Amino acid sequence: MRLSTKMDRKKFLTYVGTGTVALAAASTGLNGVVEKVQAKGHFHKPNKKKPKNGPLKFKPIEPTSKDDLVLPKGYQYNVIAAYGDPINHRGDSFGFNNDFTLYFPINNQQTHKHKGEEERGLLWVNHEYVDDLFVFGRRLENHSASQIQTVLYNQGGSIIEVVKGKNGWQLDTTSKFARRVSGLTPIQLTGPAKNSHAIGSVSMVQGTFANCSGGKTLWDTLLTCEENFENTAEVANLNETHYGWVVEVDPFDERFAVRKHTALGRFNHENTCMGLAKDGRVVVYMGDDKKDACVYKFISKEKYDPNAGKKNANLLEEGTLYVASLSKGAWLPLTVEAVRDAAGDDKEILNKFQTQADVVVNCHEASILIGGTPTDRPEDVEISPFDGSIFIAHTNNDRHGNMHGHITRFFEKDNDHGSLEFQFAIFAAGGIQSGFSAPDNLTFDEDGNLWTVTDISSSKLNNGIWEPFGNNGMFAIPTAGKDEGVAFQFASAPRDAELTGPSFTPDETTLFLSIQHPGEETESLSNPTSMWPHRSGDKMPRPGVVAITGF
């Protein structure tokens, strides 16, 4: 018998009692209880657009273990691109294990619409890692030189041109923009680590890989983030310090040099989210996706100029990187002076941290040293477009018994992203009471709902304490009103897969979504655990990106 994943939140509070309000907040995601701990004054007033707060646009689905992308009635998906598909006439192909997606509309100055077209744009898609079984037909202990080239090429990102017509969204391989940015692409360095001894005194490095999530800049470029880079760096015999950075790409302009912004720190980056301080400086929020890791933000030295266009990219080259101390409610500056002061008389640490380049290259160690708070795998970080509060998906941490994770909400002092003080609350917590486990990527819709996808490890899906959740899913969570913090399931992933990179078109009539590692638990190609996307004649599953319509 499947254990029910539904529990009335008021009933749950009755069970735990009013004397344990902190436990209730952590267990149910009831943001409203913070009023009882005198935190109401730290909540933001809306300072941007107002949410429509309309009714939920779909009838929630139940958990399932079906080998398909399951959606509510009235919604449908089509596969735009899957691993190995050609993306242009140059011979480039769609990479493996796609993740983050970001849609850029194409205006009439850039192209002419064809008859029957409704919409056209560029879609950036991350490629995080390679599974040897599906790429080479077997899992390898050692890779040849050509196999290493294949591993590197199939990571990074794809720029594809997509068009919506009578038959839904399709890939346009005639695109003049479509191209790959991969583990083979020459990439510039900016910021304090450039030409430093900490990374081998270089200003250019080879490639980007382990690309997990990302973000969009205020000047319409994209930031893609290098996460679990260690394995690929070892396989390819590349210098690890050249990876673990935030990488900037202009999807429309191949002449815009792809660059790694070292001022934003080197760690296992999940994503970035960019906003503005009240004084006009650029602020970038980031999470370090590993157990007992920290939350960061970068504040530029100079101010954003909306008339400067892509020259604003220089703002990410100089500024101050901060790490969050949850015990102090403060952002601590990650400067070489602060690190050396915290080191005291420890000669080994003092020798390791002599310049700001040493700090950004060894970011996690420096953060813990100065008092940054280790947390439970901080993955996606997003700014609410409605009140400016910061939502952080803490996926889980079995070291401390946080098996299902939670979503934290930061409130910057004076509603200023440039502030160095904050309060925080547990917005929603994973578990059978909420119906979801292991929250990962986040995005918002016009109704004020926070959408999250889940990242239960494929080896744990439909087993043990994760059995009630079925396959990984996607959920909409209202951020205000009577259902604040309540999760409603919108989608269920194919077997072994993880749903990643959700992003809406500007009119929110289409949701782009990546289907990552379907069939990941497969031991033999003769007996795959998934066959998604169920292409005729195919003998293996393929990661792919889909367009969901029906909104």
C-alpha positions, 0 to 999 in steps of 0.5 A, a space after each residue: 500500500 502506498 503511503 499517502 503523501 497528503 497531510 492537512 497543514 493545520 492538522 499537522 500543527 495540531 499534532 505538534 502543538 503550538 509550543 513547537 512552532 519552529 519544528 512545525 515550520 521546518 516540517 511543513 513549510 508554513 511561512 506564516 508561523 514566522 509571525 509567532 517568532 516576531 519575524 514579520 517585520 522583515 518581510 518585504 513589501 512588493 517592490 516590483 510587479 504584482 502577482 496575478 494570484 489566479 487559481 492553479 491552472 492545472 489539476 495536480 497529478 499523483 506520483 507515478 513510476 511510469 516511463 514517460 513525462 506525465 503531465 496533467 490533463 490538457 497539457 502536452 509535450 514535444 521533444 525538441 532535441 535529444 542527445 546526438 541530434 544535429 543542431 546546425 549545418 556545421 555538423 554540431 550535435 546536441 550534447 549529453 545530459 542536458 540541464 539548465 535552459 534559457 529562452 531568448 526571443 528573436 525579434 524581427 530585426 534578427 530574422 523574418 518569420 516564416 508563414 505559419 510561425 507563431 514564435 521563434 527564439 534561441 534556447 541555451 541548454 546546459 550539458 552536465 556530464 557523460 554516461 559512458 554506457 550510452 555514449 561508448 556502449 560500455 562503462 570505461 576505466 580508461 579513455 583513449 584520446 579520441 574518447 576524451 574528445 568525445 567526453 569533452 565535446 558532449 558537455 558544456 552547452 548547446 545554442 539551438 534555434 527553436 520555432 513554434 508553428 502549427 505542429 508545436 515547437 521544433 528545432 531549426 537546423 538552418 539557424 545561423 546562431 546555432 552552435 556548441 560551447 563545449 569542453 573543447 572551446 577556448 575560454 578567457 579568464 577575467 578577475 583576480 585569478 587571471 594570470 595568477 600563480 593559483 591557476 598556473 599563470 594563464 589567461 585562457 583555459 580549455 573548455 567548460 564542462 559539468 554545466 549544471 544550471 545558470 542564469 541570465 544577466 541584465 544585459 541579455 547574455 547567459 551565465 552557465 555554471 560548472 558544478 561537479 567538474 572533478 571527474 571530467 578534469 581527472 579523465 581529461 588530465 586537465 588542471 582542476 583549478 581551471 574549472 568550477 567557475 561561472 561562464 558568460 556566453 552571448 548566444 547571439 554573438 559568436 564574437 563575444 568572447 566566452 569568459 570565466 568570471 573568477 571574481 565570482 569564486 570557484 566551487 561546485 556552482 549550481 546556478 546564478 541569479 542576478 539583481 541590483 542593489 539600491 545603489 545600482 551595483 550588480 548583485 549575483 546570488 549563488 549556491 555551492 551544491 555539495 553537502 555542508 557547503 555555503 551560500 554566496 553573493 557577489 556585489 560589483 564595484 561599479 554600477 550597472 549602466 542600462 545604456 552600456 549593453 554588453 559592456 556591463 560584463 566588465 562589472 563581473 570582473 571586480 567587486 566583493 564576494 560574500 558568504 552567508 553566515 546564517 547564525 549572524 544573519 550577515 554576509 561576510 566579505 571573502 577578502 584575503 585580509 579577512 581570511 588571513 585575519 581568521 587564520 591567526 598564526 597558522 603558517 600553513 593557512 597564511 602561506 596558502 592564502 596570500 592573494 585574492 586569487 588564492 581566496 577565489 580559487 579555494 573558495 569553500 575552505 576560505 568561507 568556512 575559515 571566516 565563519 560561513 555557514 555550511 548548509 544542506 546542498 544549496 542548489 538553485 537560488 532565485 530572486 522573487 520578481 514580486 517582493 525581492 526575497 531570495 529562495 534557495 533550494 537546499 536539496 538534502 544532506 544525509 549527514 545531518 538527517 535532512 533526507 528530503 531537503 527544504 527551500 529557504 527564503 532570505 529577506 535582505 535588510 531594507 529590501 536591498 540586495 546590496 545589504 549585508 544583513 538578512 533574516 531567513 525562514 524555511 519556506 517549504 520542507 520536503 517529506 511525505 507531508 509536502 509530497 516532494 523530496 529533494 528540491 532542486 531548480 527553481 523558477 517563478 510564474 506570473 501568478 506568484 507560484 514558485 516551481 521546483 523540480 526534484 533531484 532524488 538520486 536515481 538509485 533511491 527512487 521508488 525505494 525505502 523512504 522515497 517510495 511514496 514520491 514515485 519518480 522525480 517530479 515538478 511542483 508549483 508552490 504558491 508563495 502567498 495566499 491560503 496555499 502558501 508553501 503547499 506543493 502541487 505536482 505538475 509533472 512526473 519524470 521518466 524512470 531514473 530521470 531527473 527533471 531539470 532547467 525549467 524556464 518559461 517563454 515570456 508569455 508563459 504559454 510554453 515551459 521548456 524542461 530538460 529530461 536528464 539521465 533517463 535509464 541511468 540505473 541501466 546495467 546492460 544496453 540489452 535491458 535498459 531501465 528506460 526507453 524515453 523518449 521512445 523513438 522508433 528504432 532506437 535501442 537506448 534512452 536519450 536525455 532531451 529537452 522538451 516544450 510543454 504547452 497547454 498553459 
